[in-house]
Structures are given as C-alpha cells and as structure tokens.
Amino acid sequence: MHVAITGASGLIGRRLVETLLAHGHSVNLLSRKGSLERAGAQSSIWNPEDGPPSAGKLSGADAVIHLAGEPVAQRWTATAKRRIHDSRIVGTRRLVEGLAGLERRPAILIAASAIGYYGSRGDEILDESARPGGGYLAELCVEWEREAAAAEKLGIRVARIRIGVVLDAGGGALGRMLPAFRWGVGGRLGDGKQWLSWIHIADLAELFRHVLENSLGGAWNGVAPNPVTNAEFTRVLGRALRRPAMLPVPAVVLRLLFGEMSEMLMAGQRVVPGAAEAAGFRFLYPELAPALSDLLDRGAGCPAS
C-alpha cells in the first residue's frame, strides 16, 4: 500500500514510518521543514499555512495518515493556543481540501486525535462511545475530529485515533521524565490520584497499521488496556530505574510552571481501548511494568544501583 504521512518527523511518525516500511508499504512523507531523509521513503514539502497540498503530493496514495500538529505539552499562552488550534484545525481542513482535488482519492484517512477529547472524568471508565468532555483541550479535539470527518463526504473512510500518553525512552513524556527520576528527584504530580492512560510506542504504531491494513473507520482509543494512576506510574517507573520516587510536585508548583496547561497534567482520563480489543488487536505491552522494562532496556538502560 502507498501511504502519505504528515507529521512524519515527530515521535510517533518516526516509529510509524519504520513499522510501515518493515511490513512492505511504501511511504511519502509530507513535511513543512523540507525533505526528510529516510531510507526507502519519498518526501515532499507541504506547509499547511500555504494552503492545501498539491495533487502531485498526494497522487497515488492508497491511504493518508495525518499526524502533523503543534505540541500540546507547552505553556498555554494566547499565542501558543492559536498555534495549537491552527496547526490542527486549519491544517486538517487544508489536507481535506487537497484530498477533494484528487481524481483518484485514497480509500482511508487516519487522523490523529487525543484522549483529551474526554476531558477530566475522574474514575469513569471511558471507551470510544463516551461523550466528549469540556475545556480547552476537549473542545479542540472535537473540532479537530470534525475537520477530519469532512473527508467522509468525499467517499473516504475516516478513522480517528485518540492517542494517550505515548511511552518512548527517546522522547515524549517518558523521555522528559527520565532525567529527574534517574537523579532520584522524580515523584507524583499533585496527589497522584489522576488516571494516566498510556501506550508503548510500538503498540501505537501497530494499532495504526492494524487500522490501515484492515481499512477500519471510526474512533479508536490509542491506549493500553490497563491505565494506572499517576502515583502508580511513578512507583513503577522508580522501581524500574531502581531509584526512589518520593518527591511529589505540588499542584501549585505545576500551575506556576505551566499555567492553564497544568490542568491537563492534574486531570486524568481512565481510557480503555474498547474498539481495538473488539477488533481483535493484540497488545504487545498491555501492562506498564513490562512496557517500561522494554523501553529502558532499548534506550539508555537502567543505571547501576
């Protein structure tokens, strides 16, 4: 299958490209920063601020995977919110406009979303049938998914993968946590009772491949089957690194450091992958401890005791 991918230079994109190439797919990487050097892959320049991608950049694609977007994990100033909104909402709209101009359209569009869609819901167990929540991030995700769903009017099947906390020792949330934990100064956020819905990077890439190869539409929660509380995540990570994890970060400090975005860190979603399990998808790492052990072994490794 020939797959066009936006956002291929990011954490998820890099792993996904490797996975697709390893399984015999060809890929075309659409990037606003210039050509991406990747063995076995083509690349094209596309900046959503300049308008829809030209027909030539999507020509021949059997599927499109849309990952591009400004990182949400930053202080939410007015300027940052505008960048986040435009990169996701306007960027997705421009992509669909590009798809509309094709004589031969791809069969499926797989668009990234986020579990922020559900808002803060305490201990409520959330599968794909759960209603959207409230607040900035939830409203952003609803609008983001709506823009992707517009491709259905073009006869394109649309899947939305609501991604949780992606674990990879080389970057993302885990990569940012590791230095503090290795120095023995890691700890829970606030009271640690908030739920953390996580997924190993390998499982997320395989979920995208599963949806792609089976041409499956609808909403998919990109999370492992066993979410944990922030306090439990902290304990398991500290144990894996053989380091204490005893220094909690008070909520007031998080607000000082991150402003409004601290609400995302303190709010939890207890999200489960109902659609993936119903479709027969098998997770390589359904439990947190083996997932962290694998990532730490593959990354810099655990420090000596």
Backbone torsions as a table, in degrees:
resi	resn	phi	psi	omega
1	MET	NA	140.7	177.1
2	HIS	-97.8	121.8	-171.7
3	VAL	-121.7	126.9	172.1
4	ALA	-93.8	133.0	-175.5
5	ILE	-129.0	125.4	170.6
6	THR	-95.0	153.9	179.3
7	GLY	69.8	27.0	-174.2
8	ALA	-73.5	-10.9	179.8
9	SER	-87.9	-5.3	-179.1
10	GLY	-82.5	178.5	-177.5
11	LEU	-55.5	-51.3	-178.4
12	ILE	-70.6	-42.5	-177.5
13	GLY	-59.8	-42.8	-178.9
14	ARG	-61.1	-45.4	-179.7
15	ARG	-68.9	-37.8	-179.2
16	LEU	-65.4	-41.7	178.0
17	VAL	-60.1	-45.1	178.0
18	GLU	-58.5	-43.3	-178.1
19	THR	-65.1	-45.7	-178.1
20	LEU	-66.5	-42.3	178.6
21	LEU	-63.9	-37.8	179.9
22	ALA	-65.7	-22.4	-179.7
23	HIS	-105.2	20.6	169.4
24	GLY	87.2	6.2	177.6
25	HIS	-84.0	153.4	171.4
26	SER	-103.1	148.0	-175.2
27	VAL	-133.2	148.5	172.2
28	ASN	-122.0	119.3	-174.7
29	LEU	-93.9	119.5	177.7
30	LEU	-98.6	119.9	-175.2
31	SER	-136.6	143.3	176.7
32	ARG	-84.7	-11.3	-174.7
33	LYS	-95.4	0.5	-178.6
34	GLY	115.3	-176.7	-176.3
35	SER	-64.7	138.3	177.6
36	LEU	-103.5	124.7	179.0
37	GLU	-82.5	110.8	178.3
38	ARG	-144.8	121.4	-177.0
39	ALA	-56.8	128.2	177.7
40	GLY	82.9	3.9	-177.3
41	ALA	-122.2	147.1	170.7
42	GLN	-92.0	160.8	176.4
43	SER	-143.4	149.7	179.1
44	SER	-138.1	152.4	177.1
45	ILE	-90.5	127.1	172.5
46	TRP	-145.8	120.2	174.8
47	ASN	-112.0	111.8	-178.0
48	PRO	-55.4	-25.2	179.1
49	GLU	-66.2	-20.1	-179.2
50	ASP	-90.2	-4.8	-179.2
51	GLY	120.1	-172.6	-179.0
52	PRO	-66.2	155.1	174.1
53	PRO	-66.3	143.2	178.8
54	SER	-66.6	158.9	-178.6
55	ALA	-58.3	-35.4	-178.4
56	GLY	-63.4	-27.8	-177.6
57	LYS	-80.5	-16.1	177.6
58	LEU	-113.3	-5.3	-175.5
59	SER	-60.0	133.7	176.9
60	GLY	83.6	-2.0	-179.3
61	ALA	-73.6	128.6	173.2
62	ASP	-83.1	-23.2	-178.9
63	ALA	-152.8	154.4	175.0
64	VAL	-126.9	132.8	174.4
65	ILE	-115.5	122.2	-173.5
66	HIS	-109.6	106.4	-178.9
67	LEU	-113.8	-13.2	-169.5
68	ALA	-63.3	141.7	175.6
69	GLY	169.2	149.1	176.6
70	GLU	-63.4	137.4	178.7
71	PRO	-57.9	136.3	177.2
72	VAL	-80.0	-30.5	-175.3
73	ALA	-77.2	76.8	176.0
74	GLN	-156.6	166.6	178.4
75	ARG	-64.3	128.6	-173.9
76	TRP	-85.9	74.1	170.2
77	THR	-75.0	169.5	177.8
78	ALA	-59.7	-39.7	179.3
79	THR	-67.0	-42.8	179.6
80	ALA	-64.1	-40.9	178.5
81	LYS	-61.2	-39.4	179.6
82	ARG	-65.8	-41.6	177.9
83	ARG	-63.4	-45.0	-179.9
84	ILE	-61.1	-46.1	-179.4
85	HIS	-61.7	-51.2	-174.6
86	ASP	-66.8	-37.5	-177.9
87	SER	-65.8	-30.9	-178.8
88	ARG	-93.8	-50.6	-175.4
89	ILE	-74.3	-56.2	-178.8
90	VAL	-67.3	-40.2	179.4
91	GLY	-60.0	-43.6	178.7
92	THR	-67.4	-39.3	178.1
93	ARG	-61.3	-43.9	179.4
94	ARG	-64.5	-37.9	178.3
95	LEU	-62.9	-44.4	180.0
96	VAL	-65.3	-35.9	175.3
97	GLU	-62.3	-39.4	176.0
98	GLY	-63.7	-40.1	178.3
99	LEU	-64.6	-35.1	-179.4
100	ALA	-63.9	-27.5	-177.6
101	GLY	-84.7	0.6	-178.1
102	LEU	-85.4	140.6	172.6
103	GLU	-72.8	-42.1	175.6
104	ARG	-113.1	112.7	-174.6
105	ARG	-95.8	152.4	176.5
106	PRO	-65.3	156.8	-179.3
107	ALA	-75.3	-28.9	-173.3
108	ILE	-145.2	143.5	169.8
109	LEU	-116.3	121.6	176.2
110	ILE	-108.0	113.8	-173.9
111	ALA	-112.0	132.5	175.4
112	ALA	-69.9	143.8	168.8
113	SER	-138.1	-160.6	-177.7
114	ALA	-147.5	154.6	178.7
115	ILE	-70.4	-7.0	170.5
116	GLY	-57.8	-16.2	175.2
117	TYR	-50.5	-34.3	-172.8
118	TYR	-87.3	-9.0	-177.6
119	GLY	66.3	-168.9	-179.9
120	SER	-88.9	118.3	-171.8
121	ARG	-128.3	15.8	176.7
122	GLY	62.1	-129.8	-176.7
123	ASP	-90.4	2.8	-178.8
124	GLU	-62.8	130.6	178.5
125	ILE	-82.7	125.3	-170.4
126	LEU	-116.7	114.0	168.4
127	ASP	-104.4	-171.8	-172.9
128	GLU	-65.8	-15.7	179.8
129	SER	-83.5	-8.3	-177.7
130	ALA	-67.0	145.7	180.0
131	ARG	-70.0	157.0	175.2
132	PRO	-68.5	155.4	179.0
133	GLY	-93.7	-162.7	179.2
134	GLY	-116.9	170.6	179.7
135	GLY	104.0	170.6	-173.5
136	TYR	-56.0	-52.0	-173.9
137	LEU	-68.5	-41.1	178.3
138	ALA	-62.0	-44.5	179.5
139	GLU	-64.9	-37.6	176.3
140	LEU	-61.1	-45.7	-178.7
141	CYS	-64.3	-39.8	178.5
142	VAL	-60.7	-45.8	-179.8
143	GLU	-67.3	-39.4	178.5
144	TRP	-59.4	-48.0	-179.9
145	GLU	-67.5	-34.2	179.0
146	ARG	-63.0	-40.0	178.6
147	GLU	-64.1	-40.9	178.4
148	ALA	-65.9	-40.2	-177.5
149	ALA	-63.5	-19.3	178.5
150	ALA	-61.2	-22.7	179.0
151	ALA	-67.9	-18.8	178.5
152	GLU	-63.5	-30.2	178.5
153	LYS	-67.8	-15.3	178.2
154	LEU	-92.6	3.8	-178.3
155	GLY	84.4	17.6	-178.9
156	ILE	-103.4	130.1	174.6
157	ARG	-69.9	137.8	-177.2
158	VAL	-122.0	129.0	172.1
159	ALA	-116.1	140.1	176.9
160	ARG	-119.6	120.3	-179.2
161	ILE	-104.7	111.1	-178.8
162	ARG	-85.9	104.0	-169.0
163	ILE	-87.6	135.8	175.8
164	GLY	-90.8	-153.0	179.7
165	VAL	-78.2	112.6	-175.3
166	VAL	-86.4	125.5	-178.2
167	LEU	-98.8	121.9	175.4
168	ASP	-154.9	124.9	-177.0
169	ALA	-63.1	-19.3	-177.1
170	GLY	-87.8	0.3	-179.0
171	GLY	173.8	-168.7	179.9
172	GLY	66.1	-159.1	-175.4
173	ALA	-60.9	-46.1	-178.5
174	LEU	-64.3	-43.4	179.3
175	GLY	-58.3	-36.3	179.3
176	ARG	-74.6	-28.6	-178.8
177	MET	-77.2	-32.8	-168.1
178	LEU	-56.8	-44.5	-178.6
179	PRO	-56.2	-45.7	-179.5
180	ALA	-63.5	-43.6	-178.4
181	PHE	-67.3	-36.8	179.2
182	ARG	-67.7	-26.9	176.4
183	TRP	-86.3	-0.5	177.9
184	GLY	78.7	18.6	-179.1
185	VAL	-117.2	19.5	176.4
186	GLY	-82.5	161.2	178.5
187	GLY	-175.1	174.8	-178.4
188	ARG	-68.7	162.4	176.0
189	LEU	-98.1	121.1	-177.7
190	GLY	62.5	-135.6	-179.8
191	ASP	-81.9	-7.7	176.0
192	GLY	76.4	6.1	-176.6
193	LYS	-83.5	-13.3	-178.0
194	GLN	-69.6	143.7	-177.8
195	TRP	-78.9	144.4	178.4
196	LEU	-123.5	113.9	-179.4
197	SER	-99.6	109.0	-167.7
198	TRP	-115.0	168.3	172.8
199	ILE	-156.7	138.7	174.3
200	HIS	-68.0	138.6	-177.5
201	ILE	-55.9	-35.0	179.5
202	ALA	-66.3	-40.4	179.2
203	ASP	-67.7	-37.0	179.2
204	LEU	-65.4	-44.4	177.8
205	ALA	-61.0	-39.9	179.4
206	GLU	-68.9	-32.4	177.0
207	LEU	-66.4	-43.2	175.3
208	PHE	-57.9	-43.7	-179.3
209	ARG	-64.7	-39.4	179.7
210	HIS	-62.2	-45.8	178.7
211	VAL	-64.0	-42.4	-179.4
212	LEU	-61.9	-54.2	-172.1
213	GLU	-70.8	-22.1	178.7
214	ASN	-103.2	4.4	178.6
215	SER	48.6	56.1	-175.9
216	LEU	-101.2	128.6	179.7
217	GLY	-99.4	-171.2	176.7
218	GLY	86.0	-169.1	-177.8
219	ALA	-92.2	141.0	179.4
220	TRP	-135.8	129.0	175.1
221	ASN	-85.5	115.6	-179.9
222	GLY	-86.8	69.9	-179.2
223	VAL	-141.0	159.7	174.2
224	ALA	-74.3	162.5	-176.7
225	PRO	-71.3	-12.7	-172.9
226	ASN	-126.2	83.0	175.6
227	PRO	-64.8	157.0	179.3
228	VAL	-131.2	162.7	173.1
229	THR	-75.5	161.7	177.8
230	ASN	-60.3	-37.5	178.9
231	ALA	-64.4	-41.6	178.9
232	GLU	-67.0	-41.3	176.9
233	PHE	-57.8	-44.0	179.7
234	THR	-61.1	-43.6	-179.9
235	ARG	-64.3	-44.7	-177.3
236	VAL	-66.4	-40.9	178.8
237	LEU	-66.4	-43.5	177.6
238	GLY	-60.4	-40.3	179.2
239	ARG	-66.0	-41.0	-179.3
240	ALA	-64.2	-33.6	-179.3
241	LEU	-91.4	-4.6	-176.5
242	ARG	55.3	47.1	179.0
243	ARG	-134.5	148.6	175.7
244	PRO	-66.4	151.8	177.0
245	ALA	-136.4	66.8	-167.1
246	MET	-112.0	0.9	-172.9
247	LEU	-108.5	91.9	179.3
248	PRO	-66.1	150.5	175.7
249	VAL	-100.3	110.9	-176.8
250	PRO	-62.1	151.2	-179.1
251	ALA	-58.5	-36.5	-178.7
252	VAL	-64.5	-35.0	177.9
253	VAL	-68.3	-41.1	178.0
254	LEU	-60.9	-39.4	179.2
255	ARG	-66.3	-38.0	177.9
256	LEU	-65.7	-38.3	-176.3
257	LEU	-78.1	-40.4	-169.4
258	PHE	-117.9	-4.6	-179.9
259	GLY	62.0	-137.6	-177.2
260	GLU	-60.0	-31.6	-178.8
261	MET	-62.8	-19.5	178.4
262	SER	-61.7	-25.0	177.6
263	GLU	-60.6	-34.8	178.4
264	MET	-66.8	-37.0	-179.9
265	LEU	-71.2	-33.1	-177.1
266	MET	-89.2	-19.4	179.3
267	ALA	-89.8	141.7	179.9
268	GLY	-120.9	156.3	171.5
269	GLN	-129.4	127.0	178.3
270	ARG	-94.5	80.7	-170.5
271	VAL	-100.0	139.0	178.8
272	VAL	-124.2	151.9	-176.1
273	PRO	-89.2	64.9	-176.4
274	GLY	-57.0	-45.3	-177.3
275	ALA	-65.6	-42.3	-179.0
276	ALA	-63.3	-44.6	-179.1
277	GLU	-67.9	-37.8	178.0
278	ALA	-65.4	-29.6	-179.7
279	ALA	-85.5	1.6	177.7
280	GLY	84.6	14.2	179.3
281	PHE	-70.2	134.2	-179.3
282	ARG	-108.4	119.6	180.0
283	PHE	-78.7	136.1	174.0
284	LEU	-73.6	-32.3	-175.2
285	TYR	-132.7	77.7	179.4
286	PRO	-77.3	-18.6	-178.3
287	GLU	-112.1	147.3	-173.0
288	LEU	-67.6	-46.4	-173.9
289	ALA	-59.3	-48.8	176.4
290	PRO	-63.7	-33.2	178.5
291	ALA	-63.8	-46.6	179.6
292	LEU	-66.8	-38.9	178.5
293	SER	-60.5	-43.8	179.4
294	ASP	-63.2	-45.8	-177.1
295	LEU	-66.8	-40.3	-179.5
296	LEU	-70.7	-34.0	176.1
297	ASP	-67.0	-38.2	-178.7
298	ARG	-78.2	-26.4	-179.2
299	GLY	-87.3	-132.2	-176.4
300	ALA	-76.3	-11.2	179.2
301	GLY	85.1	169.9	179.5
302	CYS	-84.9	140.0	177.3
303	PRO	-70.9	157.4	178.3
304	ALA	-68.5	149.3	179.5
305	SER	-70.8	NA	NA
